[in-house]
Amino acid sequence: MTDSDWLSRHTPPPPKELAAAIRAALKTRNITSDAPSPAELLETAQWLLEKVLQTEVETRDSALDLLTADALVTYALEVANDASSESGEFAVRAIRTLAASGKQGGTAPGVSPRGD
Protein backbone atom coordinates (compact mmCIF):
# COMPACT_ATOMS: atom_id res chain seq x y z
CA MET A 1 0.00 0.00 0.00
CA THR A 2 1.08 3.53 -0.63
CA ASP A 3 0.34 6.93 0.80
CA SER A 4 -2.27 7.29 -1.94
CA ASP A 5 -4.07 4.12 -0.85
CA TRP A 6 -7.71 3.85 0.20
CA LEU A 7 -6.94 4.90 3.75
CA SER A 8 -5.35 8.17 2.63
CA ARG A 9 -8.47 8.93 0.61
CA HIS A 10 -10.82 8.22 3.51
CA THR A 11 -12.66 11.21 4.94
CA PRO A 12 -11.99 12.08 7.65
CA PRO A 13 -8.52 10.59 7.61
CA PRO A 14 -7.45 8.65 10.69
CA PRO A 15 -4.73 10.09 12.93
CA LYS A 16 -1.24 9.36 11.57
CA GLU A 17 -0.29 6.83 14.26
CA LEU A 18 -3.55 4.92 13.77
CA ALA A 19 -3.17 4.98 9.98
CA ALA A 20 0.35 3.61 10.31
CA ALA A 21 -0.90 0.84 12.63
CA ILE A 22 -3.69 -0.08 10.21
CA ARG A 23 -1.26 -0.26 7.29
CA ALA A 24 1.21 -2.31 9.34
CA ALA A 25 -1.48 -4.78 10.43
CA LEU A 26 -2.68 -5.25 6.85
CA LYS A 27 0.90 -5.65 5.62
CA THR A 28 1.61 -8.24 8.32
CA ARG A 29 -1.39 -10.19 7.04
CA ASN A 30 -0.06 -9.86 3.45
CA ILE A 31 -2.97 -7.66 2.40
CA THR A 32 -1.43 -5.24 -0.05
CA SER A 33 -4.45 -4.22 -2.09
CA ASP A 34 -5.23 -0.53 -2.48
CA ALA A 35 -8.84 -1.54 -1.74
CA PRO A 36 -9.00 -4.34 0.84
CA SER A 37 -12.24 -6.26 1.00
CA PRO A 38 -14.55 -6.16 4.00
CA ALA A 39 -13.53 -9.75 4.77
CA GLU A 40 -9.82 -8.86 4.71
CA LEU A 41 -10.39 -5.92 7.02
CA LEU A 42 -12.48 -8.02 9.40
CA GLU A 43 -9.97 -10.89 9.41
CA THR A 44 -7.19 -8.45 10.25
CA ALA A 45 -9.26 -6.98 13.09
CA GLN A 46 -9.92 -10.48 14.41
CA TRP A 47 -6.21 -11.33 14.24
CA LEU A 48 -5.35 -8.18 16.23
CA LEU A 49 -8.04 -8.87 18.81
CA GLU A 50 -6.77 -12.41 19.32
CA LYS A 51 -3.21 -11.05 19.61
CA VAL A 52 -4.32 -8.63 22.35
CA LEU A 53 -6.24 -11.32 24.23
CA GLN A 54 -3.07 -13.42 24.41
CA THR A 55 -0.95 -10.62 25.92
CA GLU A 56 -0.91 -8.13 28.74
CA VAL A 57 -3.81 -5.83 27.95
CA GLU A 58 -2.63 -2.94 30.08
CA THR A 59 0.22 -1.86 27.76
CA ARG A 60 0.22 1.05 25.31
CA ASP A 61 0.84 -1.37 22.44
CA SER A 62 -2.33 -3.24 23.38
CA ALA A 63 -4.28 0.01 23.41
CA LEU A 64 -3.11 0.86 19.90
CA ASP A 65 -3.88 -2.69 18.74
CA LEU A 66 -7.40 -2.41 20.17
CA LEU A 67 -7.96 0.97 18.51
CA THR A 68 -6.63 -0.45 15.26
CA ALA A 69 -8.93 -3.48 15.47
CA ASP A 70 -11.86 -1.16 16.16
CA ALA A 71 -10.99 1.01 13.17
CA LEU A 72 -10.62 -2.04 10.92
CA VAL A 73 -14.06 -3.32 11.93
CA THR A 74 -15.53 0.13 11.27
CA TYR A 75 -13.89 0.31 7.84
CA ALA A 76 -14.98 -3.26 7.05
CA LEU A 77 -18.59 -2.35 7.80
CA GLU A 78 -18.34 0.87 5.77
CA VAL A 79 -16.85 -0.93 2.76
CA ALA A 80 -19.45 -3.70 3.01
CA ASN A 81 -22.23 -1.13 3.20
CA ASP A 82 -20.94 0.76 0.17
CA ALA A 83 -20.28 -2.35 -1.91
CA SER A 84 -23.23 -4.62 -1.25
CA SER A 85 -26.89 -4.89 -0.48
CA GLU A 86 -25.90 -7.68 1.95
CA SER A 87 -24.24 -5.34 4.46
CA GLY A 88 -26.64 -6.44 7.20
CA GLU A 89 -25.54 -10.04 6.77
CA PHE A 90 -21.90 -8.95 6.85
CA ALA A 91 -22.51 -7.00 10.07
CA VAL A 92 -24.01 -10.08 11.73
CA ARG A 93 -21.05 -12.17 10.53
CA ALA A 94 -18.64 -9.55 11.88
CA ILE A 95 -20.24 -9.60 15.32
CA ARG A 96 -20.19 -13.40 15.43
CA THR A 97 -16.57 -13.51 14.27
CA LEU A 98 -15.42 -11.05 16.93
CA ALA A 99 -17.45 -12.74 19.65
CA ALA A 100 -15.84 -16.06 18.76
CA SER A 101 -12.40 -14.44 19.08
CA GLY A 102 -13.11 -13.58 22.68
CA LYS A 103 -14.19 -17.13 23.44
CA GLN A 104 -11.19 -18.69 21.71
CA GLY A 105 -8.74 -16.39 23.43
CA GLY A 106 -10.17 -17.08 26.86
CA THR A 107 -10.05 -14.42 29.49
CA ALA A 108 -7.26 -11.89 29.13
CA PRO A 109 -4.94 -11.43 32.12
CA GLY A 110 -6.51 -9.12 34.66
CA VAL A 111 -9.93 -9.15 32.97
CA SER A 112 -12.88 -10.78 34.68
CA PRO A 113 -15.32 -12.71 32.46
CA ARG A 114 -18.09 -10.61 34.03
CA GLY A 115 -16.26 -7.37 33.25
CA ASP A 116 -15.57 -6.36 36.89
Buried (B, 14 or more C-beta within 10 A) or exposed (E): BEEEBEBBEBEEEBEEEBBBBBBEBBEEBEBEEEEBBBBBBBBBBBBBBBBBBEBEBEEEEBEBBBBBBBBBBEBBBBBBBEEEEEBEEBBEBBEEBBEEBBEEBEEBEEBEEEEE
